[in-house]
Amino acid sequence: MSVGDEGAFRELLARFRSTVYATAYAALLDPEHVEAAVADAFQEARRTATRFLDTRGTVSGWLTHLTRLCIASRQRIRRSKAS
């Protein structure tokens, strides 16, 4: 997916959104936080797409990694607001 390739980005969303959503939901449970984490993960995927090397892993694995980073960020934010 090259930067600015909307067709490729839509395809990425169509193919992997449910996987990313399930990963986020398993950790966050709150649909509002889940949707935010999913949006963050795909935004990060769009931003870093040119650095993805398929010789180092799968697209699914890359997106799962990005999703977990976004989950951790959301959890830190929730903890800091609770303190």
C-alpha positions, -999 to +999 in steps of 0.1 A: +000+000+000+017+031-011+011+064+006-021+080-007-034+048-024-070+050-012-080+018-030-053-002-013-063+013+021-100+005+016-090-031+007-068-033+039-098-021+059-121-046+043-098-075+048-085-069+083-110-046+102-128-075+119-094-090+130-082-057+144-116-051+160-115-085+177-080-079+190-090-046+205-123-058+219-106-087+237-084-062+256-106-031+260-142-044+261-157-009+258-170-004+222-161+033+223-125+026+232-124-003+208-135+018+179-109+045+188-081+019+190-091+004+157-091+039+141-057+046+156-043+013+144-054+019+108-043+055+109-008+042+121-009+016+093-015+043+067+012+064+082+038+037+083+028+016+053+060+023+033+081+008+061+063-025+062+084-053+048+066-085+039+098-104+042+097-097+080+062-108+086+026-108+075+002-080+071-021-095+097+008-097+122+019-061+115-017-049+120-020-069+152+012-054+165+000-019+157-033-027+173-016-038+205+004-006+206-028+014+203-045-007+230-016-001+254-018+036+247-055+037+254-050+017+286-024+041+298-047+070+291-076+054+310-053+046+339-040+082+341-075+096+340-086+072+368-058+084+391 
